[in-house]
Amino acid sequence: MILSDQEIDEVLAHDLVRYEDAVERALKGIKLKQYEFDALVSLCFNIGEGNFAKSSVVKLIKAGNKAGAADKFLLWKKAGGRVVLGLVNRRKSERLQFLGQLE
């Protein structure tokens, strides 16, 4: 199947709604800045809704420890039991975004 750039954007926009809703459910009632929310949606999209909801990231945000939660992004760096450089880089970027430090 070959998709145009516009079709890819439409599929992604459609799929993201699911992960945005999952973040909102997991952190119901907690005020987030847009960049925090966006980083959390990216993490949830990559690790799955169930893993996200049970993650130390969510637990620490609920406990009011956003700085600690940011550091826990870095734990999600494995695929198939192995550390993957691409995931290490992605988590570092999401952490910076969550902290409002991504330019």
Backbone as JSON, one array per atom type, in Angstrom:
{
  "sequence": "MILSDQEIDEVLAHDLVRYEDAVERALKGIKLKQYEFDALVSLCFNIGEGNFAKSSVVKLIKAGNKAGAADKFLLWKKAGGRVVLGLVNRRKSERLQFLGQLE",
  "N": [[0.84, -1.17, 0.0], [0.6, 2.17, -0.83], [0.85, 5.37, 0.41], [-0.03, 8.82, 0.26], [1.64, 11.82, 1.4], [-0.26, 13.44, 2.62], [-2.3, 11.57, 3.19], [-0.94, 9.96, 5.02], [-0.58, 11.8, 7.1], [-3.27, 12.15, 7.82], [-4.0, 9.58, 8.74], [-2.27, 9.35, 10.94], [-3.17, 11.51, 12.52], [-5.75, 10.61, 13.1], [-5.16, 8.23, 14.54], [-3.78, 9.28, 16.72], [-5.7, 10.4, 18.39], [-6.69, 8.34, 19.99], [-4.51, 7.89, 21.74], [-4.19, 10.36, 22.92], [-6.58, 10.47, 24.33], [-6.08, 8.34, 26.1], [-3.98, 9.34, 27.66], [-5.3, 11.49, 28.86], [-7.25, 10.08, 30.34], [-5.62, 8.58, 32.11], [-4.44, 10.59, 33.58], [-6.43, 12.13, 34.68], [-7.87, 15.14, 35.69], [-5.48, 16.36, 36.32], [-3.54, 19.15, 35.78], [-1.87, 19.97, 32.88], [0.79, 21.34, 30.98], [0.84, 22.25, 27.5], [3.12, 21.28, 26.14], [3.98, 19.32, 27.91], [1.84, 17.53, 27.85], [1.95, 16.8, 25.13], [4.43, 15.45, 25.0], [3.84, 13.29, 26.66], [1.81, 12.04, 25.21], [3.27, 11.19, 23.01], [5.0, 9.34, 24.26], [3.08, 7.49, 25.24], [1.93, 6.64, 22.82], [4.06, 5.2, 21.83], [4.7, 3.23, 23.78], [2.34, 2.04, 24.44], [-1.06, 1.97, 25.64], [-1.78, 0.56, 28.04], [0.72, 0.0, 29.3], [1.55, 2.63, 29.61], [-0.42, 3.71, 31.38], [0.15, 2.31, 33.72], [2.68, 3.11, 34.3], [5.68, 4.41, 35.89], [6.03, 7.02, 35.24], [3.44, 8.11, 35.05], [2.55, 7.59, 37.68], [4.31, 9.2, 39.21], [3.7, 11.76, 38.25], [1.07, 11.97, 39.14], [1.62, 12.03, 41.84], [2.64, 14.5, 42.07], [5.22, 14.99, 41.32], [6.76, 16.05, 38.9], [9.33, 16.46, 37.88], [10.68, 14.14, 38.66], [9.11, 12.34, 37.23], [9.77, 13.04, 34.63], [12.38, 12.06, 34.46], [11.87, 9.35, 34.47], [10.98, 8.77, 31.94], [13.2, 7.95, 30.59], [13.57, 5.3, 31.16], [12.23, 3.7, 29.37], [13.53, 2.27, 27.1], [14.01, -0.08, 25.81], [13.61, -2.74, 23.43], [12.43, -5.85, 22.62], [13.85, -6.83, 24.76], [16.32, -5.65, 24.63], [18.46, -2.78, 24.81], [17.83, -0.07, 22.74], [19.28, 2.18, 20.6], [17.87, 4.12, 19.12], [15.51, 4.31, 20.63], [16.54, 5.22, 23.05], [17.41, 7.76, 22.26], [14.96, 8.85, 21.46], [13.51, 8.86, 23.88], [15.07, 10.63, 25.39], [14.62, 12.98, 23.97], [11.81, 13.24, 24.29], [11.73, 13.56, 27.05], [13.07, 16.03, 27.36], [11.22, 17.6, 25.96], [8.97, 17.29, 27.62], [9.88, 18.64, 29.86], [9.91, 21.17, 28.88], [12.1, 22.05, 27.54], [12.83, 21.59, 24.97], [13.73, 22.75, 21.88]],
  "CA": [[0.0, 0.0, 0.0], [1.35, 3.41, -0.91], [0.05, 6.5, 0.86], [0.53, 10.16, 0.04], [1.97, 12.5, 2.65], [-1.52, 13.89, 3.21], [-2.97, 10.39, 3.74], [-0.18, 9.57, 6.22], [-0.94, 12.77, 8.15], [-4.65, 11.87, 8.24], [-3.98, 8.35, 9.53], [-1.63, 9.67, 12.21], [-4.09, 12.36, 13.29], [-6.82, 9.73, 13.57], [-4.62, 7.32, 15.55], [-3.35, 10.02, 17.91], [-6.86, 10.65, 19.26], [-6.72, 7.23, 20.94], [-3.46, 8.06, 22.74], [-4.53, 11.57, 23.65], [-7.62, 10.06, 25.29], [-5.46, 7.49, 27.12], [-3.25, 10.24, 28.57], [-6.31, 12.22, 29.63], [-7.83, 9.14, 31.32], [-4.62, 8.22, 33.12], [-4.08, 11.76, 34.38], [-7.66, 12.91, 34.82], [-7.88, 16.17, 36.72], [-4.16, 16.94, 36.51], [-3.28, 20.19, 34.79], [-0.62, 19.8, 32.15], [1.1, 22.3, 29.93], [0.71, 21.59, 26.21], [4.33, 20.53, 25.81], [3.98, 18.12, 28.76], [0.83, 16.63, 27.27], [2.45, 16.29, 23.85], [5.47, 14.46, 25.29], [3.17, 12.12, 27.22], [1.12, 11.36, 24.11], [4.32, 10.52, 22.25], [5.4, 8.17, 25.04], [1.96, 6.55, 25.24], [1.84, 6.1, 21.46], [5.17, 4.27, 21.61], [4.75, 2.11, 24.74], [1.01, 1.46, 24.57], [-1.93, 2.56, 26.65], [-1.69, -0.17, 29.3], [2.03, 0.28, 29.9], [1.56, 4.03, 30.01], [-1.27, 3.91, 32.56], [0.79, 1.69, 34.88], [4.08, 3.52, 34.34], [6.17, 5.28, 36.95], [5.83, 8.38, 34.76], [2.09, 8.5, 35.48], [2.5, 7.58, 39.15], [5.01, 10.36, 39.75], [2.91, 12.96, 37.93], [-0.06, 11.97, 40.09], [2.17, 12.36, 43.15], [3.1, 15.88, 42.03], [6.66, 15.01, 41.08], [6.95, 16.07, 37.45], [10.76, 16.31, 37.58], [10.95, 12.71, 38.76], [8.43, 11.69, 36.12], [10.57, 13.29, 33.43], [13.51, 11.14, 34.46], [11.38, 7.99, 34.22], [10.86, 8.57, 30.49], [14.43, 7.32, 30.11], [13.54, 3.85, 31.41], [11.55, 3.02, 28.25], [14.55, 2.29, 26.05], [14.27, -1.43, 25.33], [12.71, -3.46, 22.53], [12.89, -7.22, 22.57], [14.78, -7.06, 25.86], [17.6, -4.99, 24.39], [18.49, -1.33, 24.69], [17.86, 0.36, 21.35], [19.75, 3.56, 20.54], [16.78, 4.98, 18.65], [14.6, 4.55, 21.75], [17.28, 6.07, 23.99], [17.34, 9.13, 21.72], [13.56, 9.3, 21.49], [13.15, 9.15, 25.27], [15.77, 11.87, 25.78], [13.9, 14.07, 23.33], [10.51, 13.37, 24.96], [12.01, 14.1, 28.39], [13.31, 17.47, 27.19], [9.95, 18.22, 25.6], [8.14, 17.31, 28.82], [10.43, 19.68, 30.73], [9.82, 22.47, 28.21], [13.46, 22.43, 27.16], [13.05, 21.22, 23.57], [13.58, 23.93, 21.0]],
  "C": [[0.89, 1.24, 0.0], [0.4, 4.55, -0.55], [0.76, 7.8, 0.53], [0.88, 10.76, 1.4], [0.7, 12.95, 3.37], [-2.27, 12.72, 3.86], [-2.26, 9.91, 5.01], [-0.52, 10.5, 7.38], [-2.34, 12.51, 8.69], [-4.73, 10.63, 9.11], [-3.38, 8.63, 10.9], [-2.55, 10.5, 13.1], [-5.23, 11.53, 13.88], [-6.33, 8.84, 14.71], [-4.25, 8.05, 16.84], [-4.49, 10.29, 18.89], [-6.93, 9.58, 20.35], [-5.71, 7.45, 22.08], [-3.64, 9.35, 23.54], [-5.58, 11.25, 24.71], [-7.03, 9.22, 26.42], [-4.69, 8.33, 28.13], [-4.24, 10.99, 29.45], [-6.96, 11.33, 30.69], [-6.86, 8.84, 32.45], [-4.33, 9.37, 34.07], [-5.26, 12.71, 34.58], [-7.54, 13.9, 35.99], [-6.53, 16.82, 36.98], [-3.9, 17.95, 35.39], [-1.9, 19.98, 34.19], [-0.44, 20.95, 31.18], [1.04, 21.54, 28.6], [1.94, 20.77, 25.86], [4.47, 19.28, 26.68], [3.04, 17.07, 28.18], [1.35, 16.0, 25.98], [3.52, 15.22, 24.06], [4.85, 13.17, 25.83], [2.43, 11.34, 26.14], [2.13, 10.59, 23.26], [4.78, 9.25, 22.96], [4.32, 7.09, 25.0], [1.81, 5.87, 23.88], [2.89, 5.0, 21.26], [5.14, 3.06, 22.54], [3.4, 1.42, 24.93], [0.25, 2.01, 25.76], [-1.8, 1.89, 28.02], [-0.38, 0.09, 30.02], [2.09, 1.72, 30.39], [0.79, 4.23, 31.31], [-0.63, 3.37, 33.83], [2.21, 2.2, 35.12], [4.41, 4.4, 35.55], [6.05, 6.75, 36.53], [4.48, 8.89, 35.27], [2.01, 8.58, 37.01], [3.16, 8.81, 39.75], [4.29, 11.66, 39.42], [1.74, 13.07, 38.9], [0.39, 12.36, 41.49], [2.71, 13.79, 43.2], [4.58, 16.04, 41.76], [6.95, 14.95, 39.57], [8.42, 15.92, 37.08], [11.16, 14.84, 37.64], [10.31, 11.93, 37.63], [9.22, 11.85, 34.83], [11.73, 12.31, 33.34], [13.09, 9.71, 34.14], [11.1, 7.72, 32.75], [12.03, 7.71, 30.0], [14.47, 5.81, 30.34], [13.01, 3.06, 30.22], [12.44, 3.02, 27.02], [14.81, 0.92, 25.44], [13.17, -1.91, 24.37], [13.27, -4.87, 22.42], [13.93, -7.53, 23.63], [16.14, -6.39, 25.71], [17.44, -3.48, 24.33], [18.67, -0.98, 23.22], [18.22, 1.85, 21.31], [18.66, 4.52, 20.08], [15.79, 5.3, 19.76], [15.26, 5.42, 22.82], [17.17, 7.52, 23.54], [15.93, 9.69, 21.78], [13.14, 9.68, 22.91], [13.83, 10.42, 25.77], [15.04, 13.08, 25.22], [12.54, 14.31, 23.99], [10.68, 13.97, 26.35], [12.23, 15.61, 28.31], [12.03, 18.21, 26.82], [9.06, 18.34, 26.82], [8.58, 18.41, 29.78], [10.37, 21.08, 30.13], [11.16, 22.97, 27.73], [13.78, 22.09, 25.71], [12.8, 22.45, 22.71], [12.95, 23.55, 19.7]]
}
